[in-house]
Amino acid sequence: MTEESMKNLEAGIPRLAEGAFQRAYYQALTSSGMVLRAVNGQLVETHADGTETVIRAIHHPVQVKVGARFKLKRRDTTA
C-alpha cells in the first residue's frame, strides 16, 4: 500500500464515523424511544416523535493537561 492510498483511506474515516454515529443514534431512538444528548450546555431528552425535554444544565468542559489525574468524589444517589 502506498503512502497516497493510505492517506486517501484515512481521509474517509470522518465520513465513516459520522455514518456510524448516525446509525447508532437512530437505532437507539427506535429501540428505546428516546435518546439523551448534550445540546448547548444542557442535557436534552429527544423522543422518537421529535419532542425534546431539557433534563438539566450540564457543566462546561474542563481543560486538562496530558497525564493529569483526578480523584472523583462519590455522588449521593439517594433521593
N, CA, C and O atoms as a Tinker XYZ file with bonds, in Angstrom:
   316  protein
     1  N      0.855000   -1.174000    0.000000    73     2
     2  CA     0.000000    0.000000    0.000000    64     1     3
     3  C      0.902000    1.237000    0.000000    63     2     4     5
     4  O      1.846000    1.335000    0.783000    81     3
     5  N      0.595000    2.158000   -0.876000    73     3     6
     6  CA     1.417000    3.361000   -0.979000    64     5     7
     7  C      0.967000    4.400000    0.045000    63     6     8     9
     8  O     -0.114000    4.301000    0.626000    81     7
     9  N      1.814000    5.380000    0.245000    73     7    10
    10  CA     1.500000    6.466000    1.178000    64     9    11
    11  C      0.259000    7.233000    0.719000    63    10    12    13
    12  O     -0.575000    7.625000    1.536000    81    11
    13  N      0.147000    7.439000   -0.574000    73    11    14
    14  CA    -1.004000    8.175000   -1.110000    64    13    15
    15  C     -2.310000    7.407000   -0.903000    63    14    16    17
    16  O     -3.326000    7.997000   -0.535000    81    15
    17  N     -2.285000    6.103000   -1.136000    73    15    18
    18  CA    -3.508000    5.320000   -0.936000    64    17    19
    19  C     -3.879000    5.266000    0.545000    63    18    20    21
    20  O     -5.060000    5.250000    0.893000    81    19
    21  N     -2.873000    5.237000    1.410000    73    19    22
    22  CA    -3.130000    5.259000    2.854000    64    21    23
    23  C     -3.787000    6.576000    3.257000    63    22    24    25
    24  O     -4.728000    6.581000    4.050000    81    23
    25  N     -3.302000    7.688000    2.719000    73    23    26
    26  CA    -3.892000    8.994000    3.024000    64    25    27
    27  C     -5.323000    9.083000    2.513000    63    26    28    29
    28  O     -6.183000    9.663000    3.175000    81    27
    29  N     -5.585000    8.509000    1.334000    73    27    30
    30  CA    -6.945000    8.519000    0.794000    64    29    31
    31  C     -7.895000    7.732000    1.689000    63    30    32    33
    32  O     -9.021000    8.163000    1.938000    81    31
    33  N     -7.443000    6.587000    2.169000    73    31    34
    34  CA    -8.273000    5.793000    3.073000    64    33    35
    35  C     -8.506000    6.520000    4.396000    63    34    36    37
    36  O     -9.623000    6.531000    4.913000    81    35
    37  N     -7.460000    7.124000    4.938000    73    35    38
    38  CA    -7.583000    7.847000    6.205000    64    37    39
    39  C     -8.499000    9.060000    6.075000    63    38    40    41
    40  O     -9.172000    9.435000    7.035000    81    39
    41  N     -8.527000    9.668000    4.907000    73    39    42
    42  CA    -9.390000   10.836000    4.694000    64    41    43
    43  C    -10.865000   10.457000    4.787000    63    42    44    45
    44  O    -11.701000   11.314000    5.073000    81    43
    45  N    -11.197000    9.194000    4.554000    73    43    46
    46  CA   -12.585000    8.751000    4.618000    64    45    47
    47  C    -13.059000    8.380000    6.010000    63    46    48    49
    48  O    -14.247000    8.125000    6.207000    81    47
    49  N    -12.156000    8.343000    6.981000    73    47    50
    50  CA   -12.527000    7.935000    8.342000    64    49    51
    51  C    -13.583000    8.849000    8.963000    63    50    52    53
    52  O    -14.541000    8.332000    9.538000    81    51
    53  N    -13.463000   10.175000    8.881000    73    51    54
    54  CA   -14.509000   11.020000    9.477000    64    53    55
    55  C    -15.895000   10.755000    8.894000    63    54    56    57
    56  O    -16.886000   10.770000    9.625000    81    55
    57  N    -15.972000   10.515000    7.595000    73    55    58
    58  CA   -17.262000   10.234000    6.956000    64    57    59
    59  C    -17.834000    8.909000    7.467000    63    58    60    61
    60  O    -19.031000    8.809000    7.738000    81    59
    61  N    -16.979000    7.899000    7.598000    73    59    62
    62  CA   -17.424000    6.609000    8.128000    64    61    63
    63  C    -17.885000    6.735000    9.579000    63    62    64    65
    64  O    -18.893000    6.145000    9.969000    81    63
    65  N    -17.146000    7.501000   10.371000    73    63    66
    66  CA   -17.508000    7.687000   11.778000    64    65    67
    67  C    -18.837000    8.422000   11.900000    63    66    68    69
    68  O    -19.660000    8.080000   12.749000    81    67
    69  N    -19.048000    9.424000   11.062000    73    67    70
    70  CA   -20.307000   10.165000   11.098000    64    69    71
    71  C    -21.484000    9.244000   10.767000    63    70    72    73
    72  O    -22.525000    9.300000   11.421000    81    71
    73  N    -21.314000    8.406000    9.759000    73    71    74
    74  CA   -22.371000    7.467000    9.393000    64    73    75
    75  C    -22.655000    6.469000   10.500000    63    74    76    77
    76  O    -23.812000    6.149000   10.771000    81    75
    77  N    -21.605000    5.978000   11.140000    73    75    78
    78  CA   -21.781000    5.023000   12.239000    64    77    79
    79  C    -22.492000    5.684000   13.412000    63    78    80    81
    80  O    -23.346000    5.067000   14.049000    81    79
    81  N    -22.145000    6.929000   13.698000    73    79    82
    82  CA   -22.786000    7.651000   14.798000    64    81    83
    83  C    -24.267000    7.869000   14.504000    63    82    84    85
    84  O    -25.107000    7.679000   15.383000    81    83
    85  N    -24.591000    8.262000   13.285000    73    83    86
    86  CA   -25.994000    8.479000   12.926000    64    85    87
    87  C    -26.799000    7.181000   13.008000    63    86    88    89
    88  O    -27.933000    7.184000   13.487000    81    87
    89  N    -26.219000    6.080000   12.545000    73    87    90
    90  CA   -26.919000    4.793000   12.631000    64    89    91
    91  C    -27.170000    4.408000   14.084000    63    90    92    93
    92  O    -28.258000    3.947000   14.427000    81    91
    93  N    -26.167000    4.595000   14.938000    73    91    94
    94  CA   -26.321000    4.261000   16.357000    64    93    95
    95  C    -27.379000    5.146000   17.008000    63    94    96    97
    96  O    -28.169000    4.672000   17.825000    81    95
    97  N    -27.396000    6.427000   16.651000    73    95    98
    98  CA   -28.379000    7.369000   17.193000    64    97    99
    99  C    -29.794000    6.919000   16.841000    63    98   100   101
   100  O    -30.655000    6.823000   17.716000    81    99
   101  N    -30.034000    6.644000   15.558000    73    99   102
   102  CA   -31.379000    6.254000   15.131000    64   101   103
   103  C    -31.761000    4.868000   15.640000    63   102   104   105
   104  O    -32.932000    4.612000   15.920000    81   103
   105  N    -30.791000    3.982000   15.761000    73   103   106
   106  CA   -31.078000    2.659000   16.312000    64   105   107
   107  C    -31.503000    2.779000   17.775000    63   106   108   109
   108  O    -32.459000    2.130000   18.201000    81   107
   109  N    -30.796000    3.606000   18.540000    73   107   110
   110  CA   -31.164000    3.819000   19.942000    64   109   111
   111  C    -32.528000    4.494000   20.041000    63   110   112   113
   112  O    -33.329000    4.159000   20.915000    81   111
   113  N    -32.789000    5.433000   19.155000    73   111   114
   114  CA   -34.064000    6.150000   19.171000    64   113   115
   115  C    -35.227000    5.210000   18.861000    63   114   116   117
   116  O    -36.281000    5.303000   19.491000    81   115
   117  N    -35.047000    4.312000   17.904000    73   115   118
   118  CA   -36.135000    3.398000   17.556000    64   117   119
   119  C    -36.294000    2.267000   18.564000    63   118   120   121
   120  O    -37.409000    1.790000   18.779000    81   119
   121  N    -35.209000    1.831000   19.181000    73   119   122
   122  CA   -35.330000    0.709000   20.110000    64   121   123
   123  C    -35.843000    1.134000   21.482000    63   122   124   125
   124  O    -36.628000    0.410000   22.095000    81   123
   125  N    -35.412000    2.298000   21.974000    73   123   126
   126  CA   -35.844000    2.712000   23.313000    64   125   127
   127  C    -36.844000    3.859000   23.288000    63   126   128   129
   128  O    -37.480000    4.145000   24.302000    81   127
   129  N    -36.992000    4.514000   22.150000    73   127   130
   130  CA   -37.957000    5.599000   22.042000    64   129   131
   131  C    -37.428000    6.951000   22.472000    63   130   132   133
   132  O    -38.128000    7.956000   22.348000    81   131
   133  N    -36.193000    6.995000   22.979000    73   131   134
   134  CA   -35.611000    8.280000   23.359000    64   133   135
   135  C    -34.094000    8.179000   23.424000    63   134   136   137
   136  O    -33.525000    7.099000   23.580000    81   135
   137  N    -33.457000    9.346000   23.298000    73   135   138
   138  CA   -32.003000    9.450000   23.340000    64   137   139
   139  C    -31.650000   10.682000   24.162000    63   138   140   141
   140  O    -32.308000   11.716000   24.045000    81   139
   141  N    -30.617000   10.581000   24.993000    73   139   142
   142  CA   -30.115000   11.745000   25.724000    64   141   143
   143  C    -28.969000   12.358000   24.939000    63   142   144   145
   144  O    -28.081000   11.655000   24.457000    81   143
   145  N    -29.002000   13.696000   24.816000    73   143   146
   146  CA   -27.955000   14.413000   24.085000    64   145   147
   147  C    -27.529000   15.633000   24.879000    63   146   148   149
   148  O    -28.295000   16.171000   25.678000    81   147
   149  N    -26.298000   16.061000   24.650000    73   147   150
   150  CA   -25.819000   17.320000   25.208000    64   149   151
   151  C    -25.969000   18.376000   24.123000    63   150   152   153
   152  O    -25.360000   18.273000   23.058000    81   151
   153  N    -26.791000   19.400000   24.399000    73   151   154
   154  CA   -27.063000   20.445000   23.421000    64   153   155
   155  C    -26.911000   21.804000   24.098000    63   154   156   157
   156  O    -27.654000   22.125000   25.026000    81   155
   157  N    -25.958000   22.591000   23.641000    73   155   158
   158  CA   -25.759000   23.951000   24.153000    64   157   159
   159  C    -25.710000   24.012000   25.679000    63   158   160   161
   160  O    -26.361000   24.861000   26.288000    81   159
   161  N    -24.951000   23.126000   26.286000    73   159   162
   162  CA   -24.784000   23.149000   27.734000    64   161   163
   163  C    -25.952000   22.590000   28.521000    63   162   164   165
   164  O    -26.055000   22.812000   29.728000    81   163
   165  N    -26.837000   21.864000   27.844000    73   163   166
   166  CA   -27.980000   21.267000   28.527000    64   165   167
   167  C    -28.096000   19.796000   28.145000    63   166   168   169
   168  O    -27.760000   19.405000   27.027000    81   167
   169  N    -28.575000   18.991000   29.083000    73   167   170
   170  CA   -28.865000   17.590000   28.821000    64   169   171
   171  C    -30.300000   17.524000   28.319000    63   170   172   173
   172  O    -31.233000   17.896000   29.030000    81   171
   173  N    -30.471000   17.047000   27.084000    73   171   174
   174  CA   -31.775000   17.065000   26.424000    64   173   175
   175  C    -32.198000   15.638000   26.096000    63   174   176   177
   176  O    -31.416000   14.856000   25.555000    81   175
   177  N    -33.439000   15.310000   26.427000    73   175   178
   178  CA   -34.020000   14.014000   26.094000    64   177   179
   179  C    -34.819000   14.195000   24.804000    63   178   180   181
   180  O    -35.778000   14.965000   24.767000    81   179
   181  N    -34.422000   13.484000   23.747000    73   179   182
   182  CA   -35.112000   13.560000   22.462000    64   181   183
   183  C    -35.927000   12.292000   22.284000    63   182   184   185
   184  O    -35.403000   11.185000   22.405000    81   183
   185  N    -37.215000   12.458000   21.994000    73   183   186
   186  CA   -38.124000   11.321000   21.839000    64   185   187
   187  C    -38.302000   10.982000   20.365000    63   186   188   189
   188  O    -38.021000   11.800000   19.489000    81   187
   189  N    -38.769000    9.776000   20.108000    73   187   190
   190  CA   -38.950000    9.300000   18.738000    64   189   191
   191  C    -39.940000   10.157000   17.955000    63   190   192   193
   192  O    -39.848000   10.241000   16.730000    81   191
   193  N    -40.885000   10.794000   18.644000    73   191   194
   194  CA   -41.858000   11.637000   17.941000    64   193   195
   195  C    -41.317000   13.032000   17.645000    63   194   196   197
   196  O    -42.028000   13.863000   17.079000    81   195
   197  N    -40.056000   13.301000   18.024000    73   195   198
   198  CA   -39.420000   14.582000   17.725000    64   197   199
   199  C    -39.463000   15.588000   18.854000    63   198   200   201
   200  O    -38.825000   16.637000   18.763000    81   199
   201  N    -40.196000   15.300000   19.913000    73   199   202
   202  CA   -40.246000   16.234000   21.034000    64   201   203
   203  C    -38.950000   16.161000   21.829000    63   202   204   205
   204  O    -38.294000   15.121000   21.894000    81   203
   205  N    -38.600000   17.285000   22.428000    73   203   206
   206  CA   -37.388000   17.361000   23.235000    64   205   207
   207  C    -37.724000   17.920000   24.606000    63   206   208   209
   208  O    -38.541000   18.833000   24.731000    81   207
   209  N    -37.088000   17.367000   25.635000    73   207   210
   210  CA   -37.281000   17.817000   27.002000    64   209   211
   211  C    -35.919000   18.112000   27.605000    63   210   212   213
   212  O    -35.029000   17.262000   27.579000    81   211
   213  N    -35.750000   19.316000   28.150000    73   211   214
   214  CA   -34.496000   19.658000   28.817000    64   213   215
   215  C    -34.515000   19.003000   30.192000    63   214   216   217
   216  O    -35.428000   19.232000   30.985000    81   215
   217  N    -33.506000   18.192000   30.466000    73   215   218
   218  CA   -33.413000   17.490000   31.741000    64   217   219
   219  C    -32.737000   18.387000   32.780000    63   218   220   221
   220  O    -33.260000   18.588000   33.876000    81   219
   221  N    -31.571000   18.921000   32.422000    73   219   222
   222  CA   -30.860000   19.819000   33.333000    64   221   223
   223  C    -29.690000   20.457000   32.603000    63   222   224   225
   224  O    -29.321000   20.035000   31.507000    81   223
   225  N    -29.119000   21.468000   33.216000    73   223   226
   226  CA   -27.903000   22.088000   32.687000    64   225   227
   227  C    -26.717000   21.185000   33.020000    63   226   228   229
   228  O    -26.717000   20.496000   34.041000    81   227
   229  N    -25.719000   21.196000   32.159000    73   227   230
   230  CA   -24.516000   20.410000   32.420000    64   229   231
   231  C    -23.326000   21.346000   32.560000    63   230   232   233
   232  O    -23.360000   22.485000   32.094000    81   231
   233  N    -22.282000   20.860000   33.200000    73   231   234
   234  CA   -21.090000   21.665000   33.421000    64   233   235
   235  C    -20.360000   21.910000   32.110000    63   234   236   237
   236  O    -20.460000   21.124000   31.167000    81   235
   237  N    -19.632000   23.005000   32.069000    73   235   238
   238  CA   -18.804000   23.306000   30.908000    64   237   239
   239  C    -17.642000   22.321000   30.858000    63   238   240   241
   240  O    -17.221000   21.811000   31.896000    81   239
   241  N    -17.118000   22.047000   29.663000    73   239   242
   242  CA   -15.958000   21.159000   29.571000    64   241   243
   243  C    -14.775000   21.720000   30.353000    63   242   244   245
   244  O    -14.611000   22.935000   30.464000    81   243
   245  N    -13.968000   20.838000   30.883000    73   243   246
   246  CA   -12.799000   21.232000   31.663000    64   245   247
   247  C    -11.549000   20.866000   30.877000    63   246   248   249
   248  O    -11.393000   19.723000   30.449000    81   247
   249  N    -10.661000   21.835000   30.689000    73   247   250
   250  CA    -9.411000   21.540000   30.009000    64   249   251
   251  C     -8.442000   20.919000   31.008000    63   250   252   253
   252  O     -8.283000   21.411000   32.125000    81   251
   253  N     -7.803000   19.843000   30.595000    73   251   254
   254  CA    -6.833000   19.171000   31.450000    64   253   255
   255  C     -5.551000   18.942000   30.670000    63   254   256   257
   256  O     -5.563000   18.836000   29.444000    81   255
   257  N     -4.460000   18.867000   31.390000    73   255   258
   258  CA    -3.179000   18.586000   30.762000    64   257   259
   259  C     -3.017000   17.081000   30.598000    63   258   260   261
   260  O     -3.574000   16.297000   31.366000    81   259
   261  N     -2.260000   16.694000   29.601000    73   259   262
   262  CA    -1.995000   15.281000   29.365000    64   261   263
   263  C     -1.320000   14.687000   30.594000    63   262   264   265
   264  O     -0.356000   15.247000   31.115000    81   263
   265  N     -1.829000   13.561000   31.049000    73   263   266
   266  CA    -1.253000   12.881000   32.202000    64   265   267
   267  C     -1.829000   13.315000   33.537000    63   266   268   269
   268  O     -1.457000   12.767000   34.575000    81   267
   269  N     -2.737000   14.295000   33.532000    73   267   270
   270  CA    -3.337000   14.759000   34.785000    64   269   271
   271  C     -4.199000   13.650000   35.381000    63   270   272   273
   272  O     -4.806000   12.863000   34.655000    81   271
   273  N     -4.247000   13.598000   36.710000    73   271   274
   274  CA    -5.058000   12.596000   37.400000    64   273   275
   275  C     -6.045000   13.295000   38.310000    63   274   276   277
   276  O     -5.736000   14.315000   38.926000    81   275
   277  N     -7.238000   12.731000   38.383000    73   275   278
   278  CA    -8.289000   13.287000   39.217000    64   277   279
   279  C     -8.805000   12.209000   40.151000    63   278   280   281
   280  O     -8.847000   11.030000   39.800000    81   279
   281  N     -9.190000   12.622000   41.325000    73   279   282
   282  CA    -9.856000   11.714000   42.243000    64   281   283
   283  C    -11.323000   12.116000   42.243000    63   282   284   285
   284  O    -11.668000   13.231000   42.633000    81   283
   285  N    -12.177000   11.208000   41.807000    73   283   286
   286  CA   -13.600000   11.502000   41.696000    64   285   287
   287  C    -14.278000   11.370000   43.045000    63   286   288   289
   288  O    -13.965000   10.478000   43.834000    81   287
   289  N    -15.215000   12.276000   43.296000    73   287   290
   290  CA   -15.993000   12.218000   44.523000    64   289   291
   291  C    -17.225000   11.368000   44.276000    63   290   292   293
   292  O    -17.828000   11.430000   43.205000    81   291
   293  N    -17.590000   10.589000   45.249000    73   291   294
   294  CA   -18.773000    9.748000   45.145000    64   293   295
   295  C    -20.017000   10.621000   45.284000    63   294   296   297
   296  O    -20.104000   11.450000   46.189000    81   295
   297  N    -20.975000   10.431000   44.383000    73   295   298
   298  CA   -22.225000   11.184000   44.444000    64   297   299
   299  C    -23.217000   10.487000   45.350000    63   298   300   301
   300  O    -23.267000    9.258000   45.410000    81   299
   301  N    -24.005000   11.281000   46.054000    73   299   302
   302  CA   -25.084000   10.732000   46.866000    64   301   303
   303  C    -26.235000   10.403000   45.925000    63   302   304   305
   304  O    -26.808000   11.305000   45.314000    81   303
   305  N    -26.580000    9.129000   45.801000    73   303   306
   306  CA   -27.611000    8.715000   44.852000    64   305   307
   307  C    -28.981000    8.568000   45.494000    63   306   308   309
   308  O    -29.943000    8.204000   44.817000    81   307
   309  N    -29.084000    8.844000   46.785000    73   307   310
   310  CA   -30.390000    8.750000   47.428000    64   309   311
   311  C    -31.195000   10.002000   47.131000    63   310   312   313
   312  O    -30.652000   11.104000   47.055000    81   311
   313  N    -32.481000    9.818000   46.966000    73   311   314
   314  CA   -33.333000   10.961000   46.614000    64   313   315
   315  C    -33.903000   11.641000   47.818000    63   314   316
   316  O    -34.640000   12.619000   47.684000    81   315
